[in-house]
Amino acid sequence: MTPRTVLNRSLLALAGLVLLGGGLLILFAGLDVYRRHALVPPVGWPLTTPHDVLLGAADRARWSSQGWWWWPAVIAALALVAVLALWWLLAQLRQRHPGALPVGGTPPQEGVELRDRALSDAIAAEGGALPGVEHAAVHITGRAAHPRTHITLALTPHSAPGAVLDTLCEGPLRTARRSTGSPNSPHMHTEVRLRVAHHKPHRAQ
């Protein structure tokens, strides 16, 4: 799993938890759950009855008395959050997928295309079968003319990373380059991440 994927999943999980908590808070208040079931919410808990508001007049007056800087600071913080959210969204949209890749050959096979998902699945299957590799994950991004291949290999505890990387380059990657163009083509950039697969400790008898 790449750092970009970890960041995206973490942000989505955080946003989901915030939305879920806010939705449950509003739902409980709208259905008057606390009064109907004789529940006592914590002191200062917002939205406990259907007529409550998130920020009452007393709270607005109390925060306004903090000084002239308070509301501009709140507005600036909210604007910063909105800008960061927009930047994150645009970053996701910029992550292009090549879609269909031209099939190489001599002469090139006109009208014949290879889907990027099929190529990534083929590289993952061949890479996962290499000696010393327990699992392989492949993701192809970029444009059709300049695809970028991201490979993550989970190695067995006793494998040699250098040997595995050489075998990967001479095997699955050479086959992929041959399928999409010249075997020595510089247009297929590849990034490989190596990690050791988790394994259970051995028990001595």
Backbone as JSON, one array per atom type, in Angstrom:
{
  "sequence": "MTPRTVLNRSLLALAGLVLLGGGLLILFAGLDVYRRHALVPPVGWPLTTPHDVLLGAADRARWSSQGWWWWPAVIAALALVAVLALWWLLAQLRQRHPGALPVGGTPPQEGVELRDRALSDAIAAEGGALPGVEHAAVHITGRAAHPRTHITLALTPHSAPGAVLDTLCEGPLRTARRSTGSPNSPHMHTEVRLRVAHHKPHRAQ",
  "N": [[0.85, -1.19, 0.0], [0.67, 2.15, -0.97], [2.05, 5.32, 0.27], [0.35, 7.39, -0.56], [-2.09, 6.09, -0.89], [-2.55, 5.25, 1.74], [-2.82, 7.77, 3.01], [-5.1, 8.77, 1.69], [-7.07, 6.89, 2.42], [-7.03, 7.22, 5.18], [-7.9, 9.89, 5.46], [-10.45, 9.68, 4.32], [-11.61, 7.88, 6.11], [-11.55, 9.42, 8.47], [-13.18, 11.61, 7.71], [-15.54, 10.17, 7.27], [-16.12, 9.23, 9.88], [-16.56, 11.66, 11.22], [-18.82, 12.66, 9.83], [-20.61, 10.57, 10.35], [-20.83, 10.69, 13.16], [-21.9, 13.31, 13.47], [-24.32, 12.97, 12.07], [-25.64, 11.0, 13.61], [-25.9, 12.42, 15.98], [-27.67, 14.5, 15.27], [-29.83, 12.93, 14.5], [-30.58, 11.59, 16.89], [-31.35, 13.79, 18.4], [-33.49, 14.8, 16.87], [-35.34, 12.72, 17.01], [-35.85, 12.74, 19.65], [-34.55, 11.04, 21.47], [-33.18, 10.95, 23.9], [-35.02, 11.88, 25.9], [-37.18, 10.13, 25.6], [-36.13, 7.64, 26.27], [-35.19, 8.05, 28.75], [-32.53, 8.88, 29.06], [-29.46, 10.33, 30.13], [-27.63, 12.81, 28.87], [-24.13, 13.78, 28.53], [-22.78, 16.6, 30.39], [-23.16, 19.72, 28.87], [-23.55, 18.65, 26.39], [-24.38, 18.89, 22.97], [-27.45, 19.49, 21.12], [-29.74, 17.98, 22.33], [-32.48, 17.9, 22.45], [-35.39, 18.14, 20.26], [-35.72, 20.87, 19.77], [-33.36, 22.15, 20.14], [-30.47, 24.07, 19.14], [-27.35, 24.14, 17.36], [-25.57, 26.21, 17.95], [-26.38, 28.39, 20.19], [-28.02, 31.56, 21.13], [-26.87, 32.56, 23.47], [-24.36, 31.31, 23.46], [-23.28, 32.4, 21.12], [-23.11, 35.08, 21.85], [-21.31, 34.86, 23.96], [-18.95, 33.95, 22.71], [-18.56, 36.03, 20.95], [-17.81, 38.05, 22.64], [-15.15, 37.62, 23.08], [-13.42, 39.18, 21.66], [-12.44, 41.31, 18.88], [-11.05, 39.73, 17.08], [-11.98, 37.13, 17.05], [-14.16, 36.03, 15.39], [-13.16, 36.6, 12.73], [-10.92, 34.9, 12.86], [-12.14, 32.38, 13.08], [-13.5, 32.27, 10.63], [-11.32, 32.35, 8.87], [-10.06, 29.93, 9.54], [-12.02, 28.06, 8.76], [-12.07, 28.64, 6.03], [-9.5, 27.83, 5.34], [-9.69, 25.07, 5.81], [-11.58, 24.44, 3.82], [-10.1, 25.08, 1.5], [-7.99, 23.22, 1.68], [-9.47, 20.84, 1.47], [-10.44, 21.14, -1.15], [-8.01, 21.13, -2.54], [-7.16, 18.52, -2.04], [-9.18, 17.09, -3.37], [-8.71, 17.9, -6.05], [-6.18, 16.8, -6.35], [-6.78, 14.08, -6.41], [-8.19, 13.94, -8.79], [-6.2, 14.5, -10.61], [-4.77, 12.18, -10.77], [-4.35, 10.27, -13.21], [-5.49, 7.58, -15.31], [-4.2, 5.38, -17.71], [-5.97, 3.9, -19.26], [-6.5, 2.52, -22.15], [-3.8, 0.87, -23.62], [-1.42, 1.01, -26.27], [-0.61, -1.83, -28.26], [2.5, -3.25, -28.7], [4.92, -4.11, -31.28], [6.39, -5.33, -34.34], [5.53, -4.68, -37.47], [3.96, -1.97, -35.47], [0.91, -2.91, -33.87], [-1.78, -1.76, -35.2], [-4.85, -0.42, -34.07], [-5.15, -2.34, -32.16], [-5.47, -2.7, -28.74], [-4.51, -2.63, -25.28], [-5.92, -3.05, -22.17], [-5.24, -1.11, -19.25], [-5.79, -2.23, -16.76], [-5.83, -4.96, -17.3], [-3.15, -5.36, -18.0], [-1.86, -4.65, -15.59], [-2.9, -6.63, -13.91], [-1.76, -8.88, -15.11], [0.99, -8.43, -14.72], [1.03, -8.44, -11.93], [0.21, -11.07, -11.38], [2.29, -12.57, -12.57], [4.47, -11.47, -11.21], [3.84, -12.14, -8.56], [4.32, -14.83, -8.61], [7.01, -15.14, -8.59], [10.14, -16.42, -7.3], [10.62, -16.09, -3.82], [8.73, -14.12, -3.46], [5.77, -13.27, -1.89], [3.39, -11.92, -2.32], [2.04, -9.7, -4.8], [1.27, -6.43, -5.85], [-0.04, -4.28, -8.28], [-0.25, -1.16, -9.89], [-1.24, 1.02, -12.39], [-0.68, 4.2, -13.65], [-0.93, 7.53, -15.15], [-0.54, 8.69, -18.58], [-1.51, 7.2, -21.74], [0.61, 7.34, -23.53], [2.77, 7.71, -21.87], [2.93, 5.75, -19.56], [2.93, 4.96, -16.03], [4.15, 2.63, -13.85], [3.37, 1.22, -10.8], [4.59, -0.84, -8.41], [4.19, -3.08, -5.77], [5.83, -5.3, -3.77], [5.49, -8.02, -1.65], [7.74, -9.59, 0.24], [9.05, -12.82, 1.08], [10.25, -13.87, 4.34], [12.96, -14.79, 4.14], [13.96, -14.06, 1.69], [16.01, -12.61, -0.94], [16.28, -9.28, -1.53], [17.63, -7.93, -3.67], [18.05, -9.94, -5.6], [15.4, -10.64, -6.13], [14.46, -8.24, -7.24], [16.01, -8.07, -9.57], [15.09, -10.35, -10.94], [12.45, -9.6, -11.3], [12.71, -7.42, -13.06], [13.86, -8.66, -15.3], [11.93, -10.45, -15.94], [8.67, -10.19, -15.54], [8.51, -7.33, -16.01], [10.02, -6.91, -18.35], [8.5, -8.41, -20.11], [6.13, -6.92, -20.04], [6.99, -4.49, -21.14], [7.67, -5.37, -23.66], [5.18, -6.0, -24.58], [3.92, -3.56, -24.83], [5.51, -1.99, -26.41], [8.86, -1.21, -27.41], [11.32, -3.38, -25.92], [13.33, -1.96, -24.63], [12.24, 0.49, -24.19], [12.0, 3.83, -22.94], [9.66, 4.89, -22.06], [8.0, 3.73, -20.24], [7.8, 4.14, -17.15], [8.78, 2.85, -14.02], [8.05, 2.11, -10.66], [9.12, 0.48, -7.83], [8.26, -1.01, -4.81], [9.46, -2.59, -1.98], [8.68, -4.86, 0.59], [8.63, -6.74, 3.62], [6.69, -9.56, 4.09], [4.19, -10.1, 6.56], [4.46, -12.58, 9.04], [3.65, -15.48, 11.0], [5.19, -16.22, 14.14], [7.5, -18.93, 14.48], [6.94, -21.92, 16.24], [8.76, -23.64, 18.58], [9.26, -27.1, 18.93]],
  "CA": [[0.0, 0.0, 0.0], [1.51, 3.32, -1.09], [1.7, 6.38, 1.22], [-0.81, 8.14, -1.06], [-3.29, 5.32, -0.57], [-2.75, 5.32, 3.2], [-3.33, 9.1, 3.32], [-6.48, 8.89, 1.19], [-7.97, 6.07, 3.24], [-7.12, 7.83, 6.51], [-8.76, 11.07, 5.36], [-11.83, 9.23, 4.1], [-12.11, 7.31, 7.36], [-11.79, 10.52, 9.39], [-14.38, 12.32, 7.25], [-16.7, 9.31, 7.52], [-16.44, 9.23, 11.31], [-17.14, 12.96, 11.57], [-20.18, 12.71, 9.29], [-21.44, 9.61, 11.07], [-21.11, 11.24, 14.49], [-22.84, 14.42, 13.34], [-25.63, 12.46, 11.67], [-26.28, 10.35, 14.77], [-26.25, 13.47, 16.95], [-28.89, 15.16, 14.79], [-30.92, 11.95, 14.51], [-31.03, 11.39, 18.26], [-32.07, 15.0, 18.84], [-34.76, 14.91, 16.16], [-36.27, 11.7, 17.5], [-35.98, 12.95, 21.1], [-34.18, 9.75, 22.03], [-32.76, 11.07, 25.3], [-36.18, 12.0, 26.78], [-38.02, 8.94, 25.49], [-35.5, 6.49, 26.92], [-34.68, 8.49, 30.05], [-31.06, 8.91, 29.02], [-28.88, 11.58, 30.59], [-26.43, 13.09, 28.09], [-23.08, 14.47, 29.28], [-22.96, 18.03, 30.6], [-22.71, 20.49, 27.72], [-23.76, 17.9, 25.15], [-25.26, 19.67, 22.09], [-28.57, 18.86, 20.42], [-30.34, 16.92, 23.14], [-33.93, 17.91, 22.22], [-35.68, 18.58, 18.89], [-35.74, 22.33, 19.63], [-32.01, 22.7, 20.36], [-29.65, 24.48, 18.0], [-25.95, 23.83, 17.6], [-24.93, 27.37, 18.56], [-27.45, 29.26, 20.65], [-27.75, 32.99, 21.24], [-25.94, 32.78, 24.58], [-23.03, 30.9, 23.02], [-22.79, 33.39, 20.15], [-22.74, 36.29, 22.59], [-20.11, 34.58, 24.76], [-17.78, 33.91, 21.84], [-18.34, 37.37, 20.38], [-17.16, 38.91, 23.64], [-13.73, 37.3, 23.16], [-12.65, 40.23, 21.0], [-12.73, 41.49, 17.46], [-10.29, 38.78, 16.27], [-12.48, 35.77, 17.14], [-14.88, 35.57, 14.2], [-12.25, 36.5, 11.57], [-10.09, 33.69, 12.99], [-12.98, 31.23, 12.76], [-13.74, 32.28, 9.18], [-10.06, 31.99, 8.22], [-9.83, 28.5, 9.74], [-12.94, 27.33, 7.89], [-11.61, 28.83, 4.66], [-8.33, 26.98, 5.16], [-10.18, 23.69, 5.68], [-12.2, 24.3, 2.5], [-9.04, 25.08, 0.49], [-7.31, 21.93, 1.77], [-10.36, 19.82, 0.92], [-10.45, 21.31, -2.6], [-6.71, 20.68, -3.03], [-7.16, 17.05, -1.98], [-10.04, 16.61, -4.45], [-8.01, 18.09, -7.32], [-5.07, 15.84, -6.41], [-7.33, 12.8, -6.83], [-8.57, 14.03, -10.2], [-4.99, 14.53, -11.42], [-4.22, 10.84, -10.87], [-4.97, 9.72, -14.4], [-5.25, 6.19, -15.68], [-4.02, 5.37, -19.17], [-7.1, 3.27, -19.93], [-6.07, 1.57, -23.17], [-2.41, 1.02, -24.03], [-1.16, 0.4, -27.58], [0.13, -3.09, -28.25], [3.7, -3.09, -29.52], [5.26, -5.14, -32.24], [7.06, -4.87, -35.54], [5.2, -3.29, -37.18], [2.99, -1.83, -34.38], [-0.41, -3.46, -34.15], [-2.74, -0.66, -35.22], [-6.21, -0.79, -33.7], [-5.15, -3.32, -31.08], [-5.15, -2.01, -27.5], [-4.47, -3.45, -24.07], [-6.42, -2.29, -21.03], [-4.24, -0.98, -18.19], [-6.13, -3.16, -15.69], [-5.39, -6.29, -17.71], [-1.69, -5.4, -17.91], [-1.47, -4.65, -14.18], [-3.22, -7.95, -13.37], [-0.79, -9.83, -15.64], [2.26, -8.2, -14.03], [0.86, -8.88, -10.54], [0.18, -12.53, -11.34], [3.63, -13.08, -12.86], [5.36, -11.05, -10.14], [3.54, -12.88, -7.36], [4.81, -16.2, -8.74], [8.48, -15.15, -8.57], [10.72, -16.97, -6.07], [10.86, -15.12, -2.77], [7.64, -13.14, -3.42], [4.53, -13.84, -1.36], [2.24, -11.22, -2.91], [2.4, -8.56, -5.63], [0.18, -5.51, -6.19], [0.41, -3.42, -9.38], [-1.18, -0.07, -10.2], [-0.71, 1.77, -13.51], [-1.24, 5.54, -13.78], [-0.34, 8.31, -16.22], [-1.19, 8.69, -19.88], [-1.2, 6.02, -22.55], [1.93, 7.51, -24.14], [3.78, 7.67, -20.81], [2.36, 5.11, -18.36], [3.78, 4.77, -14.86], [3.79, 1.38, -13.18], [3.7, 1.19, -9.37], [4.57, -2.23, -7.99], [4.51, -3.37, -4.36], [6.1, -6.72, -3.58], [5.62, -8.52, -0.28], [8.75, -10.63, 0.16], [9.12, -13.81, 2.16], [11.27, -13.44, 5.31], [14.33, -15.2, 3.84], [14.28, -13.76, 0.3], [17.05, -11.6, -1.2], [15.63, -8.22, -2.3], [18.32, -7.65, -4.92], [17.76, -11.0, -6.57], [14.0, -10.53, -6.52], [14.31, -7.08, -8.13], [16.58, -8.43, -10.88], [14.18, -11.28, -11.59], [11.27, -8.84, -11.71], [13.06, -6.61, -14.24], [14.12, -9.52, -16.44], [10.76, -11.27, -16.24], [7.4, -9.5, -15.78], [8.63, -5.99, -16.58], [10.46, -7.03, -19.74], [7.34, -8.88, -20.87], [5.19, -5.8, -20.16], [7.54, -3.53, -22.11], [7.57, -5.97, -24.99], [3.77, -5.98, -24.99], [3.45, -2.19, -25.08], [6.49, -1.25, -27.2], [10.21, -1.78, -27.44], [11.77, -3.84, -24.6], [14.19, -0.94, -24.02], [11.55, 1.78, -24.26], [12.07, 4.6, -21.7], [8.38, 5.55, -21.81], [7.24, 3.02, -19.22], [8.5, 4.32, -15.89], [8.36, 1.84, -13.04], [8.44, 2.31, -9.26], [8.95, -0.78, -7.11], [8.38, -0.94, -3.35], [9.67, -3.91, -1.4], [8.44, -4.98, 2.02], [8.62, -8.13, 4.09], [5.34, -9.98, 4.46], [4.01, -10.49, 7.96], [4.37, -14.02, 9.22], [3.51, -15.9, 12.38], [6.43, -16.78, 14.67], [7.57, -20.37, 14.53], [6.91, -22.48, 17.59], [9.7, -24.76, 18.73], [8.67, -28.29, 19.53]],
  "C": [[0.89, 1.25, 0.0], [1.12, 4.38, -0.05], [0.5, 7.2, 0.76], [-2.11, 7.42, -0.73], [-3.6, 5.36, 0.92], [-3.35, 6.67, 3.58], [-4.78, 9.23, 2.89], [-7.45, 8.1, 2.06], [-8.11, 6.66, 4.65], [-8.04, 9.04, 6.49], [-10.22, 10.68, 5.15], [-12.42, 8.64, 5.37], [-12.42, 8.41, 8.37], [-13.05, 11.3, 9.0], [-15.64, 11.5, 7.5], [-17.1, 9.28, 8.99], [-17.08, 10.54, 11.75], [-18.58, 13.06, 11.08], [-21.11, 11.75, 10.01], [-21.8, 10.13, 12.46], [-22.09, 12.4, 14.44], [-24.23, 13.96, 12.96], [-26.37, 11.8, 12.82], [-26.71, 11.38, 15.81], [-27.55, 14.16, 16.55], [-30.08, 14.2, 14.83], [-31.46, 11.74, 15.91], [-31.81, 12.59, 18.77], [-33.43, 15.09, 18.17], [-35.79, 13.91, 16.64], [-36.5, 11.79, 19.01], [-35.66, 11.66, 21.86], [-33.86, 9.86, 23.52], [-33.96, 11.11, 26.26], [-37.0, 10.72, 26.77], [-37.44, 7.76, 26.25], [-34.86, 6.86, 28.25], [-33.16, 8.43, 30.12], [-30.58, 10.29, 29.45], [-27.6, 11.85, 29.79], [-25.38, 13.8, 28.94], [-23.37, 15.96, 29.39], [-22.38, 18.79, 29.4], [-22.9, 19.8, 26.4], [-24.73, 18.66, 24.24], [-26.4, 18.83, 21.54], [-29.13, 17.68, 21.2], [-31.86, 16.85, 22.99], [-34.2, 18.41, 20.8], [-35.62, 20.1, 18.7], [-34.37, 22.96, 19.85], [-31.37, 23.11, 19.04], [-28.19, 24.25, 18.37], [-25.24, 24.98, 18.31], [-26.03, 28.37, 18.93], [-27.02, 30.71, 20.77], [-26.76, 33.28, 22.36], [-24.51, 32.4, 24.19], [-22.44, 31.9, 22.03], [-22.34, 34.66, 20.86], [-21.46, 36.06, 23.39], [-18.87, 34.57, 23.9], [-17.51, 35.26, 21.22], [-17.62, 38.29, 21.35], [-15.67, 38.61, 23.79], [-12.86, 38.39, 22.53], [-12.95, 40.25, 19.51], [-12.08, 40.41, 16.6], [-10.97, 37.41, 16.17], [-13.15, 35.29, 15.86], [-14.02, 35.6, 12.94], [-11.36, 35.27, 11.64], [-10.88, 32.45, 12.64], [-13.2, 31.13, 11.25], [-12.47, 31.87, 8.43], [-9.78, 30.5, 8.36], [-10.75, 27.67, 8.85], [-12.54, 27.46, 6.43], [-10.4, 27.95, 4.36], [-8.74, 25.52, 5.0], [-10.8, 23.47, 4.31], [-11.16, 24.25, 1.39], [-8.29, 23.75, 0.5], [-8.16, 20.8, 1.2], [-10.41, 19.9, -0.61], [-9.14, 20.84, -3.21], [-6.64, 19.16, -3.06], [-8.01, 16.47, -3.11], [-9.35, 16.74, -5.8], [-6.84, 17.13, -7.47], [-5.57, 14.46, -6.84], [-7.68, 12.82, -8.31], [-7.35, 14.02, -11.11], [-4.37, 13.15, -11.58], [-4.9, 10.11, -12.03], [-4.63, 8.24, -14.54], [-5.15, 6.14, -17.2], [-5.19, 4.75, -19.91], [-6.63, 2.18, -20.88], [-4.65, 1.89, -23.59], [-2.22, 0.39, -25.39], [-0.33, -0.86, -27.43], [1.3, -2.97, -29.21], [3.91, -4.25, -30.47], [5.97, -4.54, -33.42], [6.37, -5.51, -36.75], [4.2, -3.2, -36.03], [1.6, -2.31, -34.81], [-1.45, -2.34, -34.06], [-4.14, -1.19, -34.9], [-6.29, -1.82, -32.6], [-4.68, -2.63, -29.81], [-5.22, -2.99, -26.33], [-4.92, -2.59, -22.89], [-5.37, -2.26, -19.93], [-4.52, -1.95, -17.04], [-5.67, -4.58, -16.03], [-3.88, -6.42, -17.61], [-1.24, -5.44, -16.45], [-1.77, -6.0, -13.54], [-2.21, -8.99, -13.84], [0.56, -9.67, -14.93], [2.17, -8.69, -12.59], [0.87, -10.4, -10.44], [1.56, -13.12, -11.58], [4.61, -12.7, -11.76], [5.11, -11.81, -8.85], [4.04, -14.31, -7.39], [6.33, -16.28, -8.71], [8.99, -15.79, -7.27], [11.02, -15.87, -5.06], [9.79, -14.06, -2.64], [6.38, -13.83, -2.92], [3.3, -13.21, -2.0], [2.74, -10.02, -3.7], [1.15, -7.75, -5.94], [0.71, -4.5, -7.21], [-0.67, -2.41, -9.67], [-0.53, 0.78, -11.29], [-1.44, 3.11, -13.61], [-0.58, 6.24, -14.97], [-1.16, 8.26, -17.49], [-0.77, 7.47, -20.68], [0.18, 6.11, -23.17], [3.05, 7.4, -23.11], [3.18, 7.04, -19.55], [3.4, 4.98, -17.25], [3.27, 3.56, -14.1], [4.28, 1.41, -11.74], [3.51, -0.24, -8.87], [4.96, -2.32, -6.52], [4.65, -4.87, -4.21], [6.23, -7.02, -2.1], [6.54, -9.73, -0.33], [8.62, -11.6, 1.32], [10.28, -13.44, 3.09], [12.7, -13.73, 4.91], [14.72, -14.9, 2.39], [15.35, -12.69, 0.22], [16.44, -10.5, -2.06], [16.3, -7.93, -3.63], [18.03, -8.67, -5.99], [16.32, -10.94, -7.05], [13.8, -9.37, -7.5], [14.88, -7.39, -9.51], [15.66, -9.37, -11.64], [12.92, -10.57, -12.08], [11.55, -8.05, -12.99], [13.24, -7.48, -15.48], [12.9, -10.35, -16.84], [9.52, -10.46, -16.55], [7.54, -8.13, -16.43], [9.1, -6.02, -18.02], [9.3, -7.5, -20.63], [6.34, -7.75, -21.08], [5.69, -4.78, -21.17], [7.46, -4.09, -23.53], [6.14, -5.92, -25.5], [3.31, -4.59, -25.39], [4.43, -1.38, -25.91], [7.81, -1.96, -27.21], [10.61, -2.26, -26.06], [12.64, -2.83, -23.88], [13.56, 0.44, -24.03], [11.63, 2.51, -22.93], [10.73, 5.18, -21.29], [7.53, 4.85, -20.77], [8.02, 3.07, -17.91], [7.91, 3.37, -14.85], [8.91, 2.2, -11.66], [8.11, 1.04, -8.49], [9.18, -0.54, -5.63], [8.47, -2.37, -2.81], [9.38, -3.87, 0.09], [8.41, -6.46, 2.37], [7.22, -8.47, 4.56], [5.31, -10.37, 5.93], [3.86, -12.01, 8.04], [4.28, -14.35, 10.7], [4.83, -16.46, 12.89], [6.36, -18.3, 14.74], [7.63, -20.85, 15.98], [7.83, -23.7, 17.65], [9.02, -25.91, 19.45], [9.62, -28.88, 20.6]]
}
